[in-house]
């Protein structure tokens, strides 16, 4: 079995949320438990950190992994979805899963898959846990896929749980209030395992307080401990003075993740490191923390977060795709004070895109498109909904043709932005 044949088998045989949406989401942990039982429960053979949240969980996971790696720990990292290659999902010290390992794993366990009938995500989680166990990582940072309580990753007992921003996304599965969504995210909180929450949000924090009390878990709201004062911001880096309970703690701390929304994620990462040091006896020097945060992209291969693709014209992409994520993107674009923004935009068909379209400025020039996945919202429908809220732009049959259209029209002192959906970003050729 070749690597490509292996991928074809997985995509065709296993229900895949990335492609078909809600139908692939299993509201039960039975399949992942059965898979991991058959594999000898690899999830209990390595230490882990569990990261959930609506926005920020990917960036936070990568930052934590980069810091732990710089501190000398053999660090696993599991994230989803991938942008370019399946092997991006599973890394150790930044190195992607070997293609041969995936092929061998699938060949060896095809019969198991056919009896249990897992989803694509369930299979991938079991694969990651087995790989981390076999490679004897010191610790693995595990990003939740969707929600928390019923997410396939939620069979680990981590050293620490980290919950980032709570906002509206996947309401049909997670609930239509912030409190209900927070309750699903709080499902990763385990008995006597400390939990860090990156932001204080009134509708969500009482849910976390109640859950932590129920499980006997120490609870830390990161903004109670850390505050930030930005000192420099560019397309290459951002720099903060970090204060710990009012006292200067880290001067001129550099991040290579440049989206302005990282200011909401960084306090959670810093508090997570603090808890790991104090409660779990990890040794993470200030130098390791600085190196990790300054080199997150290099250390972990993170892509698609406020990523500059080219200059002249400045071209940026971002995977933010829900209301809160789009608001942060628009704030970032406004901070550039652009002469004009040319936005390449696509969406998926199982979300209410009208709310997002209402956020978009009518002054932008739009290039509407659809990604090459079954979940993509047909571009004709997207254009129709956009017109209803006063947005105008041309329709393109593919992401690539929309990008070419934007490049043809944008002047050198204007900005091109590509996003609206993770799957639009995934089809950027130069990513």
C-alpha positions as CSV (number, residue, x, y, z in Angstrom):
1,X,0.0,0.0,0.0
2,X,1.5,3.4,-1.0
3,X,1.0,6.5,1.1
4,X,-1.5,7.9,-1.4
5,X,-3.4,4.7,-1.6
6,X,-3.5,4.7,2.2
7,X,-5.0,8.2,2.3
8,X,-7.5,7.3,-0.4
9,X,-8.6,4.3,1.7
10,X,-9.0,6.5,4.8
11,X,-10.9,9.3,3.0
12,X,-13.2,6.8,1.2
13,X,-13.9,4.4,4.1
14,X,-14.1,6.6,7.2
15,X,-16.6,9.4,7.7
16,X,-14.6,12.7,7.7
17,X,-15.8,15.8,9.4
18,X,-13.4,17.9,7.3
19,X,-15.2,16.8,4.2
20,X,-18.8,16.0,5.1
21,X,-19.4,17.9,8.3
22,X,-21.8,17.0,11.1
23,X,-22.6,13.5,9.8
24,X,-19.1,12.4,10.7
25,X,-19.3,13.7,14.3
26,X,-19.9,10.8,16.8
27,X,-21.7,11.8,19.9
28,X,-20.1,9.1,21.9
29,X,-16.6,8.0,23.0
30,X,-17.4,4.3,22.5
31,X,-15.5,4.0,19.2
32,X,-12.3,5.7,20.4
33,X,-12.4,3.7,23.6
34,X,-12.8,0.4,21.6
35,X,-9.9,1.4,19.3
36,X,-7.5,2.3,22.1
37,X,-8.5,-0.8,24.1
38,X,-7.5,-2.9,21.1
39,X,-4.2,-1.0,20.9
40,X,-3.4,-1.6,24.6
41,X,-4.6,1.8,25.9
42,X,-1.7,3.9,24.5
43,X,-3.3,7.1,25.9
44,X,-2.2,6.2,29.4
45,X,1.5,5.6,28.4
46,X,2.6,9.2,28.0
47,X,2.0,12.5,29.9
48,X,-0.2,15.0,28.2
49,X,-1.6,18.5,28.2
50,X,-5.2,18.9,26.9
51,X,-6.2,22.1,25.1
52,X,-9.8,23.1,24.2
53,X,-11.5,26.3,23.1
54,X,-13.4,27.9,20.2
55,X,-10.6,30.1,19.0
56,X,-6.9,30.1,20.0
57,X,-6.6,26.4,20.9
58,X,-4.3,25.7,17.9
59,X,-2.0,28.6,18.5
60,X,-1.9,27.9,22.2
61,X,-1.1,24.3,21.6
62,X,1.8,25.1,19.2
63,X,3.2,27.8,21.6
64,X,3.1,25.3,24.5
65,X,4.8,22.6,22.4
66,X,7.5,25.0,21.2
67,X,8.3,26.0,24.8
68,X,8.4,22.5,26.1
69,X,10.6,21.5,23.2
70,X,13.0,24.3,23.9
71,X,13.1,23.2,27.6
72,X,14.5,19.9,26.5
73,X,11.4,17.7,26.6
74,X,10.6,15.2,23.8
75,X,7.3,16.8,22.9
76,X,4.4,15.4,20.9
77,X,1.9,17.6,19.3
78,X,-1.5,16.5,18.0
79,X,-3.7,19.1,16.1
80,X,-6.4,19.2,13.5
81,X,-7.4,19.7,10.7
82,X,-4.3,19.6,8.5
83,X,-3.8,22.2,5.9
84,X,-1.5,20.5,3.3
85,X,-0.5,17.1,4.5
86,X,-2.2,14.5,6.8
87,X,1.2,14.1,8.6
88,X,1.0,17.7,9.9
89,X,-1.5,16.5,12.5
90,X,1.0,14.4,14.5
91,X,4.5,15.7,15.3
92,X,7.3,15.0,17.7
93,X,9.7,18.0,18.3
94,X,8.3,19.6,15.2
95,X,8.9,16.6,13.0
96,X,5.8,15.3,11.1
97,X,4.6,11.7,11.4
98,X,6.5,9.5,9.0
99,X,4.3,8.5,6.0
100,X,5.5,4.9,6.4
101,X,4.2,4.8,10.0
102,X,0.7,5.8,8.8
103,X,0.8,3.1,6.0
104,X,1.9,0.4,8.4
105,X,-0.6,1.4,11.0
106,X,-3.5,1.3,8.6
107,X,-2.4,-2.0,7.0
108,X,-2.0,-3.6,10.4
109,X,-5.4,-2.4,11.7
110,X,-7.7,-2.5,8.7
111,X,-9.7,-5.3,10.2
112,X,-10.1,-3.4,13.4
113,X,-11.4,-0.4,11.5
114,X,-13.9,-2.5,9.6
115,X,-15.3,-4.0,12.8
116,X,-15.5,-0.8,14.8
117,X,-16.2,1.6,11.9
118,X,-14.6,4.6,13.4
119,X,-14.7,8.1,11.9
120,X,-11.6,9.5,10.3
121,X,-10.9,11.6,13.4
122,X,-11.3,8.7,15.7
123,X,-8.8,6.7,13.7
124,X,-6.4,9.7,13.6
125,X,-6.5,10.2,17.4
126,X,-5.8,6.5,18.0
127,X,-2.9,6.7,15.6
128,X,-1.5,9.7,17.4
129,X,-1.8,8.1,20.8
130,X,-0.1,4.9,19.6
131,X,2.7,6.9,18.0
132,X,3.4,9.0,21.0
133,X,3.4,5.9,23.3
134,X,5.8,4.0,21.0
135,X,8.1,6.9,20.7
136,X,8.1,7.4,24.5
137,X,7.5,11.2,24.4
138,X,8.1,13.0,27.6
139,X,4.8,14.9,27.1
140,X,2.3,15.5,24.3
141,X,0.1,18.6,23.8
142,X,-3.2,17.3,22.5
143,X,-5.6,19.8,20.8
144,X,-9.3,19.0,21.0
145,X,-11.0,18.6,17.6
146,X,-14.5,19.8,18.4
147,X,-16.1,20.7,21.7
148,X,-14.5,18.7,24.4
149,X,-16.8,16.5,26.4
150,X,-17.4,14.1,23.5
151,X,-14.3,14.8,21.5
152,X,-12.3,11.7,20.8
153,X,-9.2,13.1,22.5
154,X,-11.1,13.2,25.8
155,X,-10.0,9.8,27.0
156,X,-6.6,11.1,28.3
157,X,-6.0,12.1,31.9
158,X,-3.7,15.0,31.3
159,X,-1.2,16.8,33.6
160,X,-3.1,20.0,32.8
161,X,-6.2,21.2,31.0
162,X,-6.1,24.6,29.1
163,X,-9.3,26.2,27.8
164,X,-8.9,29.3,25.5
165,X,-11.6,31.6,24.1
166,X,-15.3,30.6,24.1
167,X,-17.4,31.9,21.2
168,X,-20.1,30.9,18.8
169,X,-19.2,28.0,16.5
170,X,-20.7,24.6,15.7
171,X,-23.9,25.6,17.6
172,X,-25.9,22.7,16.1
173,X,-23.6,20.3,18.0
174,X,-22.4,22.3,21.0
175,X,-25.3,24.6,21.9
176,X,-26.5,28.1,21.0
177,X,-25.5,30.0,24.2
178,X,-21.9,30.7,25.4
179,X,-22.8,28.9,28.6
180,X,-23.8,25.7,26.8
181,X,-20.7,25.8,24.6
182,X,-18.5,26.4,27.7
183,X,-20.1,23.4,29.3
184,X,-19.0,21.2,26.4
185,X,-15.5,22.7,26.6
186,X,-15.4,22.1,30.3
187,X,-15.9,18.4,29.7
188,X,-12.1,18.1,29.4
189,X,-11.7,19.1,33.1
190,X,-10.7,15.9,35.0
191,X,-10.8,15.1,38.7
192,X,-7.9,16.7,40.5
193,X,-6.2,17.9,37.3
194,X,-5.5,21.7,37.3
195,X,-7.2,23.8,34.7
196,X,-6.1,27.1,33.2
197,X,-8.7,29.4,31.4
198,X,-7.1,31.9,29.1
199,X,-9.9,34.6,29.3
200,X,-12.5,35.8,31.7
201,X,-15.9,35.7,29.9
202,X,-18.9,36.3,32.2
203,X,-21.2,33.8,30.5
204,X,-18.6,31.1,30.6
205,X,-16.5,31.5,33.7
206,X,-19.3,30.4,36.1
207,X,-19.5,27.1,34.2
208,X,-15.8,26.6,34.7
209,X,-15.9,27.4,38.3
210,X,-18.8,25.0,38.9
211,X,-17.1,22.2,37.0
212,X,-13.7,22.7,38.7
213,X,-15.5,22.6,42.1
214,X,-17.2,19.4,41.1
215,X,-13.9,17.7,40.0
216,X,-11.8,19.1,42.8
217,X,-9.5,20.8,40.2
218,X,-7.4,23.9,40.9
219,X,-8.7,26.6,38.5
220,X,-6.7,29.5,37.2
221,X,-8.1,32.4,35.2
222,X,-4.9,33.6,33.4
223,X,-5.8,37.3,33.3
224,X,-5.8,37.3,37.2
225,X,-2.1,36.5,37.0
226,X,-0.7,37.9,33.8
227,X,-1.2,41.1,31.9
228,X,0.5,42.4,28.7
229,X,1.8,45.8,27.5
230,X,2.6,45.7,23.8
231,X,5.8,47.4,22.9
232,X,6.3,46.5,19.2
233,X,4.2,45.0,16.5
234,X,5.2,44.2,12.9
235,X,4.4,41.6,10.2
236,X,7.3,39.5,11.5
237,X,6.8,39.6,15.3
238,X,5.1,41.2,18.2
239,X,6.7,42.1,21.5
240,X,5.2,42.5,25.0
241,X,6.2,43.5,28.5
242,X,4.6,40.9,30.6
243,X,3.4,41.7,34.1
244,X,2.7,39.1,36.8
245,X,0.2,40.3,39.3
246,X,1.2,43.9,38.6
247,X,5.0,43.4,38.7
248,X,7.2,43.3,35.6
249,X,7.9,39.6,34.9
250,X,9.3,39.4,31.4
251,X,10.5,42.4,29.5
252,X,10.4,42.5,25.7
253,X,8.9,39.0,25.3
254,X,8.9,38.2,21.6
255,X,6.3,36.2,19.7
256,X,6.6,35.1,16.1
257,X,2.9,34.6,15.9
258,X,1.7,38.0,14.8
259,X,-2.1,38.0,14.8
260,X,-3.3,40.6,17.3
261,X,-5.6,38.0,18.8
262,X,-2.5,36.2,20.3
263,X,-2.8,38.7,23.2
264,X,-5.8,36.6,24.4
265,X,-3.8,33.3,24.1
266,X,-0.5,34.3,25.6
267,X,-1.6,34.7,29.2
268,X,-3.1,31.2,29.1
269,X,0.1,29.8,27.8
270,X,2.2,31.6,30.5
271,X,-0.1,30.5,33.3
272,X,0.0,26.9,31.9
273,X,3.8,27.0,32.1
274,X,3.6,28.4,35.6
275,X,1.3,25.5,36.8
276,X,3.5,22.9,35.1
277,X,6.5,24.2,36.9
278,X,4.8,24.6,40.3
279,X,2.5,21.6,40.4
280,X,4.1,19.1,38.0
281,X,7.8,19.8,38.6
282,X,8.6,20.7,35.0
283,X,11.8,22.7,34.6
284,X,11.2,25.5,32.1
285,X,13.8,28.3,32.2
286,X,13.0,31.8,31.2
287,X,15.4,31.4,28.2
288,X,13.5,28.3,27.0
289,X,10.2,30.1,27.3
290,X,11.6,33.1,25.3
291,X,13.1,30.9,22.6
292,X,9.9,28.8,22.3
293,X,7.6,31.8,21.9
294,X,10.0,33.5,19.5
295,X,10.3,30.4,17.3
296,X,6.9,28.7,17.5
297,X,6.4,28.6,13.7
298,X,9.9,27.2,13.2
299,X,9.7,24.7,16.0
300,X,6.2,23.3,15.3
301,X,5.5,24.1,11.6
302,X,2.4,26.2,12.4
303,X,0.8,27.7,9.3
304,X,-2.2,29.8,8.5
305,X,-2.4,32.1,11.5
306,X,-2.0,35.7,10.2
307,X,0.6,34.4,7.8
308,X,2.2,36.8,5.4
309,X,2.5,35.0,2.0
310,X,4.1,37.8,0.0
311,X,4.7,41.5,-0.1
312,X,4.0,44.0,-2.9
313,X,1.0,43.7,-2.6
314,X,1.0,42.5,1.0
315,X,-0.9,39.2,1.0
316,X,-2.1,37.6,4.3
317,X,-4.1,34.5,5.1
318,X,-5.8,33.4,8.3
319,X,-7.9,30.4,9.2
320,X,-10.3,32.3,11.5
321,X,-13.8,31.4,10.4
322,X,-16.4,32.1,13.1
323,X,-17.8,35.5,14.2
324,X,-15.2,36.1,16.8
325,X,-12.3,35.0,14.6
326,X,-13.5,37.2,11.7
327,X,-13.8,40.2,14.1
328,X,-10.2,39.8,15.1
329,X,-9.1,39.5,11.5
330,X,-10.9,42.7,10.6
331,X,-9.3,44.5,13.5
332,X,-5.9,43.2,12.3
333,X,-6.6,44.4,8.7
334,X,-7.7,47.8,10.0
335,X,-4.5,48.2,11.9
336,X,-2.6,48.0,8.6
337,X,-4.4,51.1,7.5
338,X,-4.6,49.7,3.9
339,X,-5.5,51.8,0.9
340,X,-7.8,49.0,-0.2
341,X,-8.4,45.4,0.9
342,X,-9.0,42.7,-1.7
343,X,-10.6,39.7,0.1
344,X,-10.7,36.2,-1.2
345,X,-13.5,34.6,0.7
346,X,-15.2,31.2,0.9
347,X,-17.3,29.4,3.5
348,X,-18.8,26.0,4.4
349,X,-22.4,25.0,3.9
350,X,-23.2,23.9,7.5
351,X,-22.8,27.3,9.2
352,X,-24.9,30.4,9.2
353,X,-22.6,32.5,7.0
354,X,-25.0,35.5,7.0
355,X,-23.8,36.6,10.4
356,X,-20.2,36.7,9.2
357,X,-21.1,38.4,6.0
358,X,-22.8,41.2,8.0
359,X,-19.5,41.9,9.7
360,X,-17.5,42.4,6.5
361,X,-16.9,45.9,5.3
362,X,-18.8,47.0,2.1
363,X,-15.7,49.0,1.1
364,X,-13.6,45.9,0.4
365,X,-13.4,44.3,-3.0
366,X,-14.5,40.6,-2.8
367,X,-13.5,37.5,-4.7
368,X,-15.9,34.8,-3.7
369,X,-14.9,31.2,-4.1
370,X,-15.5,27.6,-2.9
371,X,-13.0,25.1,-1.7
372,X,-12.8,21.7,-3.3
373,X,-14.6,19.8,-0.5
374,X,-18.3,18.6,-0.3
375,X,-18.9,20.9,2.6
376,X,-18.0,24.0,0.7
377,X,-20.9,26.5,0.3
378,X,-21.6,26.8,-3.5
379,X,-20.1,30.1,-4.6
380,X,-23.4,31.1,-6.3
381,X,-25.2,30.8,-2.9
382,X,-22.4,32.8,-1.2
383,X,-22.6,35.6,-3.8
384,X,-26.4,35.8,-3.3
385,X,-26.1,36.0,0.5
386,X,-23.3,38.6,0.2
387,X,-25.4,40.8,-2.1
388,X,-28.2,40.7,0.4
389,X,-26.0,42.5,3.0
390,X,-24.5,45.0,0.5
391,X,-21.3,43.2,-0.5
392,X,-20.3,43.0,-4.1
393,X,-17.7,40.9,-5.8
394,X,-17.1,38.4,-8.5
395,X,-17.6,34.6,-8.3
396,X,-14.8,32.2,-8.9
397,X,-15.0,28.4,-9.3
398,X,-11.9,27.8,-7.3
399,X,-9.7,29.3,-4.6
400,X,-6.7,29.4,-7.0
401,X,-8.7,31.4,-9.6
402,X,-10.0,33.8,-7.0
403,X,-6.5,34.5,-5.8
404,X,-5.3,35.1,-9.3
405,X,-8.2,37.5,-9.7
406,X,-7.2,39.4,-6.6
407,X,-3.5,39.5,-7.7
408,X,-4.5,40.9,-11.1
409,X,-6.5,43.8,-9.5
410,X,-4.6,44.7,-6.4
411,X,-2.1,47.6,-6.6
412,X,1.3,47.2,-4.9
413,X,0.2,49.4,-2.0
414,X,-3.0,47.5,-1.3
415,X,-3.7,44.4,0.7
416,X,-4.9,40.9,-0.3
417,X,-6.5,38.8,2.4
418,X,-7.4,35.1,1.9
419,X,-9.7,33.3,4.3
420,X,-13.3,32.7,5.6
421,X,-12.7,29.0,6.0
422,X,-9.8,26.7,7.0
423,X,-10.3,24.9,3.7
424,X,-9.9,28.1,1.6
425,X,-6.5,28.6,3.3
426,X,-5.6,25.0,2.8
427,X,-5.8,25.5,-1.0
428,X,-3.3,28.4,-1.2
429,X,-0.6,27.0,-3.4
430,X,2.3,28.9,-1.8
431,X,1.3,28.1,1.8
